[in-house]
Amino acid sequence: VQLQASGGGLVQAGGSLRLSCAASGGTSRTYTKGWFRQAAGKEREFVAATRWSGSTLKYADSVKGRFTISRDNAKNTVYLQMNSLKPEDTAVYYCAATSRGLILSTMSDGTWYDYWGQGTLVTVSS
């Protein structure tokens, strides 16, 4: 499975961006999809995740109410709509996927994901 993330860029604080992550090659193995991010000098952290049906969602507390994860299974794509962006949202954003139907308690743990995209940089200026 290959994951291709796109949509990053430079935006002012308060602005919006939408990230996309397209999967190819064995997409039946991308039951749970998530977004993680890593800021310079910091560890990778969980952002949001969704299971196949889209009915099970999980968000990091830091992005609740501002970010929305969604997926279009027909297009094998997962999206991350980011609104009200803050400078602290600046990071490289990675999409990830696994064939497992992760439960809520494991959706935020990157070790459960088998496939990772290359990352897309989001920079939020103050």
Secondary structure, 3 states (H helix, E strand, C coil): CEEEEECCEEEECCCCEEEEEEEECCHHHCCEEEEEEECCCCCCEEEEEECCCCCCEEECCCCCCCEEEEEECCCCEEEEEECCCCHHHCEEEEEEEECCCCCHHHHCCHHHCCEECCCEEEEEEC
